[in-house]
């Protein structure tokens, strides 16, 4: 449900937000835990890759399940039909 970004675009987005906050003297209002990183390991035949999911604007109840000091679940990425 969240917006998915490649790593280069994610860093651009964070830099733009930080610059705007500095110019307007604003404090960040969303903690980072709304975001998830999905990583493809180096040993994968397709090569290393990383995507970031920003669930701050488009999220469901599931986006908060693992935010605990003692989590009982984890995020797993599953590809269906491809």
One Martini backbone bead per residue (centre of mass of N, CA, C, O) as a GRO file, in nm:
protein
   82
    1UNK     BB    1   0.052   0.065  -0.016
    2UNK     BB    2   0.294   0.206  -0.034
    3UNK     BB    3   0.555   0.392  -0.133
    4UNK     BB    4   0.797   0.322  -0.385
    5UNK     BB    5   1.164   0.337  -0.363
    6UNK     BB    6   1.451   0.396  -0.467
    7UNK     BB    7   1.735   0.482  -0.313
    8UNK     BB    8   1.798   0.750  -0.468
    9UNK     BB    9   1.508   0.874  -0.426
   10UNK     BB   10   1.494   0.859  -0.120
   11UNK     BB   11   1.732   1.053  -0.065
   12UNK     BB   12   1.612   1.296  -0.210
   13UNK     BB   13   1.363   1.322  -0.033
   14UNK     BB   14   1.506   1.363   0.240
   15UNK     BB   15   1.668   1.614   0.156
   16UNK     BB   16   1.424   1.795   0.088
   17UNK     BB   17   1.294   1.787   0.365
   18UNK     BB   18   1.532   1.898   0.527
   19UNK     BB   19   1.560   2.170   0.380
   20UNK     BB   20   1.273   2.271   0.438
   21UNK     BB   21   1.293   2.261   0.747
   22UNK     BB   22   1.526   2.464   0.769
   23UNK     BB   23   1.397   2.709   0.623
   24UNK     BB   24   1.115   2.685   0.813
   25UNK     BB   25   1.171   2.583   1.101
   26UNK     BB   26   1.118   2.267   1.126
   27UNK     BB   27   0.989   1.977   1.252
   28UNK     BB   28   0.965   1.666   1.261
   29UNK     BB   29   0.646   1.461   1.242
   30UNK     BB   30   0.776   1.183   1.144
   31UNK     BB   31   0.866   0.888   1.206
   32UNK     BB   32   1.066   0.627   1.068
   33UNK     BB   33   0.869   0.369   1.125
   34UNK     BB   34   0.700   0.398   0.848
   35UNK     BB   35   0.952   0.261   0.730
   36UNK     BB   36   1.083   0.039   0.471
   37UNK     BB   37   1.327  -0.210   0.393
   38UNK     BB   38   1.415  -0.376   0.086
   39UNK     BB   39   1.636  -0.656   0.049
   40UNK     BB   40   1.873  -0.776  -0.180
   41UNK     BB   41   2.104  -0.991  -0.185
   42UNK     BB   42   2.423  -1.045  -0.309
   43UNK     BB   43   2.362  -1.361  -0.386
   44UNK     BB   44   2.183  -1.278  -0.592
   45UNK     BB   45   2.165  -1.318  -0.934
   46UNK     BB   46   2.051  -1.006  -0.971
   47UNK     BB   47   2.154  -0.868  -0.731
   48UNK     BB   48   2.170  -0.598  -0.561
   49UNK     BB   49   1.895  -0.451  -0.361
   50UNK     BB   50   1.687  -0.147  -0.291
   51UNK     BB   51   1.387  -0.063  -0.110
   52UNK     BB   52   1.143   0.187  -0.028
   53UNK     BB   53   0.877   0.225   0.217
   54UNK     BB   54   0.615   0.466   0.234
   55UNK     BB   55   0.362   0.471   0.507
   56UNK     BB   56   0.265   0.766   0.596
   57UNK     BB   57   0.003   0.791   0.382
   58UNK     BB   58  -0.009   0.464   0.298
   59UNK     BB   59  -0.174   0.281   0.541
   60UNK     BB   60  -0.208   0.017   0.755
   61UNK     BB   61  -0.220  -0.170   1.030
   62UNK     BB   62   0.036  -0.348   0.949
   63UNK     BB   63   0.259  -0.112   0.980
   64UNK     BB   64   0.254  -0.160   1.323
   65UNK     BB   65   0.321  -0.456   1.423
   66UNK     BB   66   0.663  -0.433   1.463
   67UNK     BB   67   0.635  -0.192   1.690
   68UNK     BB   68   0.859  -0.321   1.918
   69UNK     BB   69   1.066  -0.444   2.166
   70UNK     BB   70   0.881  -0.729   2.122
   71UNK     BB   71   0.835  -0.871   1.852
   72UNK     BB   72   0.593  -1.103   1.665
   73UNK     BB   73   0.697  -0.987   1.383
   74UNK     BB   74   0.761  -0.973   1.022
   75UNK     BB   75   0.896  -0.875   0.724
   76UNK     BB   76   0.788  -1.010   0.403
   77UNK     BB   77   0.882  -1.084   0.076
   78UNK     BB   78   0.648  -1.160  -0.193
   79UNK     BB   79   0.638  -1.323  -0.505
   80UNK     BB   80   0.389  -1.322  -0.759
   81UNK     BB   81   0.417  -1.403  -1.073
   82UNK     BB   82   0.755  -1.290  -1.066
   0.00000   0.00000   0.00000
